[in-house]
Amino acid sequence: MSQRRFVLAVCALAIAAVTWAGPAAAQSKNIEQAAVANTELALAYMREGNLAAARDKIEKALTQNSRTPRTQMAAGIIHDRLNNRRKAQTHFEQAVKLGKDDPDVLANAAVYFCRYGDYKRGEQYLLQAATSPLYRTPDVAYTNAGRCARANQRPQDAEQYFRRALATNPKQAEALLQMAEMSLAANNGLQARAFLERYTAVATVTPSTLMLGRRIEMGLGDSTQAQRYAQRIKDEFPMSAEAGQLFDEEQAKP
């Protein structure tokens, strides 16, 4: 899930206002800005893989100002990366409480709740984000809602969400891939083929998507096309687990 960068902008008018308000107001403003800066640093350290530094910076930011939803959200993301689920959940819950009208906060919290089995709450937040006029990528929210429903063993609901994602953005790659997988699972090979073709037109193929194509074609009885997929796996991804699986299958043949 992407993290938005926090941009600090200081202008002469703002400085004048702080000066006019007096030292106490200026100090409070400086602390708030420091909290934003430390939140940004924490996320930067996390992206670099320096989780210890990320934890230290986000704890400092929380000490400076714990009343902003994005600082709480960043704390949730970092503690999730640290495998500290109890703290992560507390911070995500605080983020939603403080930023109940912020679709970015809702979408990030939703992914966390869906991942750990709180599907109802996750879907609720994702749908709120998707329908918010402030949210720039509703197709992503609908796709994540579909993944949440699919993880909850509700394929019909999942399909509705994926189709809503594709109605919003016909090139939503993850939704296309999910629909290809679900169509194959429902024994609808032709539909699975069509969704996978749409996916490969907008996304880079991987060993797993090529293997999915092979499975689809085998199910449709097209051994020639299935062999083409297998050859691509061996040629383009010779060190992949899928290539190893093909090698094992060939070795097992009498």
C-alpha positions as a Python dict, from the first residue, in 0.01 Angstrom:
ca = {
    (1, 'M'): (0, 0, 0),
    (2, 'S'): (165, 345, -89),
    (3, 'Q'): (257, 602, 173),
    (4, 'R'): (193, 972, 95),
    (5, 'R'): (481, 1209, 156),
    (6, 'F'): (422, 1499, 391),
    (7, 'V'): (533, 1830, 247),
    (8, 'L'): (625, 2119, 473),
    (9, 'A'): (559, 2463, 332),
    (10, 'V'): (658, 2774, 525),
    (11, 'C'): (571, 3115, 389),
    (12, 'A'): (623, 3470, 514),
    (13, 'L'): (257, 3507, 608),
    (14, 'A'): (267, 3196, 824),
    (15, 'I'): (582, 3317, 998),
    (16, 'A'): (425, 3654, 1061),
    (17, 'A'): (114, 3493, 1205),
    (18, 'V'): (317, 3277, 1440),
    (19, 'T'): (524, 3578, 1552),
    (20, 'W'): (213, 3786, 1615),
    (21, 'A'): (53, 3503, 1815),
    (22, 'G'): (343, 3500, 2059),
    (23, 'P'): (615, 3256, 2172),
    (24, 'A'): (379, 2986, 2303),
    (25, 'A'): (192, 2960, 1973),
    (26, 'A'): (518, 2962, 1779),
    (27, 'Q'): (656, 2681, 1993),
    (28, 'S'): (341, 2475, 1944),
    (29, 'K'): (358, 2524, 1568),
    (30, 'N'): (723, 2422, 1563),
    (31, 'I'): (645, 2104, 1756),
    (32, 'E'): (366, 2014, 1512),
    (33, 'Q'): (600, 2068, 1218),
    (34, 'A'): (868, 1858, 1388),
    (35, 'A'): (614, 1577, 1432),
    (36, 'V'): (531, 1587, 1062),
    (37, 'A'): (901, 1584, 971),
    (38, 'N'): (974, 1291, 1202),
    (39, 'T'): (676, 1100, 1060),
    (40, 'E'): (817, 1152, 713),
    (41, 'L'): (1162, 1041, 825),
    (42, 'A'): (1014, 732, 991),
    (43, 'L'): (845, 627, 666),
    (44, 'A'): (1163, 696, 469),
    (45, 'Y'): (1365, 477, 705),
    (46, 'M'): (1102, 205, 677),
    (47, 'R'): (1122, 210, 297),
    (48, 'E'): (1500, 171, 327),
    (49, 'G'): (1454, -129, 557),
    (50, 'N'): (1594, 46, 865),
    (51, 'L'): (1310, -49, 1098),
    (52, 'A'): (1493, 43, 1418),
    (53, 'A'): (1540, 401, 1301),
    (54, 'A'): (1182, 409, 1171),
    (55, 'R'): (1052, 302, 1512),
    (56, 'D'): (1260, 566, 1693),
    (57, 'K'): (1143, 846, 1464),
    (58, 'I'): (775, 752, 1477),
    (59, 'E'): (785, 728, 1857),
    (60, 'K'): (938, 1075, 1867),
    (61, 'A'): (669, 1204, 1631),
    (62, 'L'): (397, 1058, 1852),
    (63, 'T'): (550, 1226, 2156),
    (64, 'Q'): (547, 1558, 1973),
    (65, 'N'): (193, 1526, 1835),
    (66, 'S'): (-19, 1213, 1857),
    (67, 'R'): (-338, 1383, 1743),
    (68, 'T'): (-287, 1358, 1368),
    (69, 'P'): (-435, 1063, 1177),
    (70, 'R'): (-139, 1032, 940),
    (71, 'T'): (114, 1004, 1221),
    (72, 'Q'): (-101, 735, 1382),
    (73, 'M'): (-136, 562, 1045),
    (74, 'A'): (240, 567, 991),
    (75, 'A'): (288, 422, 1341),
    (76, 'G'): (47, 142, 1253),
    (77, 'I'): (230, 61, 930),
    (78, 'I'): (571, 60, 1100),
    (79, 'H'): (463, -153, 1395),
    (80, 'D'): (299, -394, 1151),
    (81, 'R'): (635, -427, 975),
    (82, 'L'): (789, -490, 1317),
    (83, 'N'): (536, -772, 1374),
    (84, 'N'): (394, -589, 1674),
    (85, 'R'): (28, -650, 1595),
    (86, 'R'): (-114, -517, 1919),
    (87, 'K'): (52, -177, 1880),
    (88, 'A'): (-19, -171, 1508),
    (89, 'Q'): (-391, -229, 1560),
    (90, 'T'): (-409, 37, 1832),
    (91, 'H'): (-247, 293, 1604),
    (92, 'F'): (-466, 206, 1306),
    (93, 'E'): (-778, 235, 1523),
    (94, 'Q'): (-659, 576, 1645),
    (95, 'A'): (-586, 682, 1288),
    (96, 'V'): (-941, 597, 1180),
    (97, 'K'): (-1088, 770, 1485),
    (98, 'L'): (-894, 1089, 1411),
    (99, 'G'): (-927, 1072, 1032),
    (100, 'K'): (-1267, 916, 975),
    (101, 'D'): (-1317, 1139, 669),
    (102, 'D'): (-969, 1080, 522),
    (103, 'P'): (-998, 808, 254),
    (104, 'D'): (-621, 744, 251),
    (105, 'V'): (-625, 668, 621),
    (106, 'L'): (-931, 446, 583),
    (107, 'A'): (-780, 254, 290),
    (108, 'N'): (-450, 188, 467),
    (109, 'A'): (-622, 78, 788),
    (110, 'A'): (-858, -144, 588),
    (111, 'V'): (-573, -339, 429),
    (112, 'Y'): (-436, -411, 777),
    (113, 'F'): (-772, -532, 910),
    (114, 'C'): (-838, -750, 605),
    (115, 'R'): (-493, -907, 629),
    (116, 'Y'): (-556, -1017, 986),
    (117, 'G'): (-909, -1146, 941),
    (118, 'D'): (-1128, -851, 1042),
    (119, 'Y'): (-1295, -867, 703),
    (120, 'K'): (-1615, -680, 787),
    (121, 'R'): (-1433, -377, 920),
    (122, 'G'): (-1180, -384, 637),
    (123, 'E'): (-1446, -391, 367),
    (124, 'Q'): (-1642, -115, 539),
    (125, 'Y'): (-1341, 118, 537),
    (126, 'L'): (-1250, 30, 179),
    (127, 'L'): (-1599, 107, 53),
    (128, 'Q'): (-1596, 437, 241),
    (129, 'A'): (-1266, 522, 74),
    (130, 'A'): (-1383, 410, -271),
    (131, 'T'): (-1694, 628, -260),
    (132, 'S'): (-1516, 935, -124),
    (133, 'P'): (-1477, 1216, -381),
    (134, 'L'): (-1139, 1287, -220),
    (135, 'Y'): (-997, 944, -306),
    (136, 'R'): (-806, 939, -633),
    (137, 'T'): (-790, 561, -690),
    (138, 'P'): (-1130, 406, -611),
    (139, 'D'): (-1044, 110, -835),
    (140, 'V'): (-767, 15, -591),
    (141, 'A'): (-1008, 31, -297),
    (142, 'Y'): (-1265, -185, -476),
    (143, 'T'): (-992, -434, -573),
    (144, 'N'): (-873, -459, -213),
    (145, 'A'): (-1233, -504, -100),
    (146, 'G'): (-1258, -793, -347),
    (147, 'R'): (-943, -951, -210),
    (148, 'C'): (-1082, -909, 140),
    (149, 'A'): (-1409, -1081, 46),
    (150, 'R'): (-1224, -1355, -139),
    (151, 'A'): (-1006, -1422, 167),
    (152, 'N'): (-1332, -1448, 362),
    (153, 'Q'): (-1453, -1724, 127),
    (154, 'R'): (-1721, -1506, -37),
    (155, 'P'): (-1643, -1532, -407),
    (156, 'Q'): (-1969, -1375, -525),
    (157, 'D'): (-1909, -1061, -323),
    (158, 'A'): (-1546, -1061, -435),
    (159, 'E'): (-1651, -1077, -800),
    (160, 'Q'): (-1888, -782, -754),
    (161, 'Y'): (-1607, -573, -606),
    (162, 'F'): (-1362, -668, -882),
    (163, 'R'): (-1619, -581, -1147),
    (164, 'R'): (-1678, -244, -980),
    (165, 'A'): (-1303, -187, -986),
    (166, 'L'): (-1293, -269, -1358),
    (167, 'A'): (-1595, -49, -1428),
    (168, 'T'): (-1398, 235, -1271),
    (169, 'N'): (-1070, 143, -1440),
    (170, 'P'): (-1082, -128, -1709),
    (171, 'K'): (-703, -163, -1688),
    (172, 'Q'): (-692, -240, -1316),
    (173, 'A'): (-431, -516, -1336),
    (174, 'E'): (-485, -682, -998),
    (175, 'A'): (-862, -698, -1050),
    (176, 'L'): (-810, -858, -1393),
    (177, 'L'): (-574, -1116, -1245),
    (178, 'Q'): (-810, -1194, -958),
    (179, 'M'): (-1097, -1241, -1203),
    (180, 'A'): (-885, -1475, -1415),
    (181, 'E'): (-805, -1687, -1110),
    (182, 'M'): (-1165, -1693, -991),
    (183, 'S'): (-1297, -1777, -1337),
    (184, 'L'): (-1061, -2073, -1358),
    (185, 'A'): (-1166, -2189, -1011),
    (186, 'A'): (-1529, -2175, -1131),
    (187, 'N'): (-1439, -2390, -1435),
    (188, 'N'): (-1502, -2102, -1675),
    (189, 'G'): (-1188, -2139, -1882),
    (190, 'L'): (-1288, -1909, -2168),
    (191, 'Q'): (-1363, -1625, -1929),
    (192, 'A'): (-1039, -1693, -1742),
    (193, 'R'): (-847, -1676, -2070),
    (194, 'A'): (-1010, -1345, -2161),
    (195, 'F'): (-928, -1186, -1825),
    (196, 'L'): (-570, -1309, -1838),
    (197, 'E'): (-526, -1170, -2189),
    (198, 'R'): (-650, -833, -2066),
    (199, 'Y'): (-411, -857, -1771),
    (200, 'T'): (-105, -933, -1985),
    (201, 'A'): (-191, -635, -2206),
    (202, 'V'): (-145, -394, -1914),
    (203, 'A'): (97, -566, -1675),
    (204, 'T'): (435, -734, -1678),
    (205, 'V'): (409, -1111, -1677),
    (206, 'T'): (556, -1316, -1395),
    (207, 'P'): (624, -1688, -1361),
    (208, 'S'): (302, -1727, -1165),
    (209, 'T'): (87, -1553, -1427),
    (210, 'L'): (244, -1762, -1704),
    (211, 'M'): (173, -2074, -1500),
    (212, 'L'): (-185, -1956, -1459),
    (213, 'G'): (-207, -1925, -1837),
    (214, 'R'): (-74, -2278, -1874),
    (215, 'R'): (-336, -2411, -1632),
    (216, 'I'): (-613, -2228, -1815),
    (217, 'E'): (-509, -2368, -2153),
    (218, 'M'): (-470, -2719, -2014),
    (219, 'G'): (-822, -2692, -1876),
    (220, 'L'): (-947, -2583, -2218),
    (221, 'G'): (-766, -2873, -2384),
    (222, 'D'): (-528, -2653, -2584),
    (223, 'S'): (-202, -2841, -2527),
    (224, 'T'): (-17, -2634, -2787),
    (225, 'Q'): (-85, -2306, -2614),
    (226, 'A'): (-20, -2464, -2275),
    (227, 'Q'): (323, -2574, -2402),
    (228, 'R'): (394, -2221, -2522),
    (229, 'Y'): (332, -2090, -2171),
    (230, 'A'): (557, -2361, -2027),
    (231, 'Q'): (835, -2275, -2270),
    (232, 'R'): (813, -1907, -2181),
    (233, 'I'): (853, -1992, -1814),
    (234, 'K'): (1165, -2197, -1889),
    (235, 'D'): (1310, -1936, -2126),
    (236, 'E'): (1227, -1616, -1937),
    (237, 'F'): (1235, -1737, -1575),
    (238, 'P'): (1467, -2038, -1568),
    (239, 'M'): (1547, -2000, -1196),
    (240, 'S'): (1186, -1965, -1081),
    (241, 'A'): (995, -2213, -869),
    (242, 'E'): (755, -2257, -1162),
    (243, 'A'): (1042, -2360, -1391),
    (244, 'G'): (1151, -2608, -1125),
    (245, 'Q'): (798, -2747, -1112),
    (246, 'L'): (797, -2798, -1489),
    (247, 'F'): (1134, -2972, -1470),
    (248, 'D'): (1003, -3205, -1198),
    (249, 'E'): (696, -3285, -1410),
    (250, 'E'): (914, -3369, -1708),
    (251, 'Q'): (1140, -3588, -1498),
    (252, 'A'): (840, -3775, -1358),
    (253, 'K'): (717, -3872, -1705),
    (254, 'P'): (780, -4237, -1794),
}
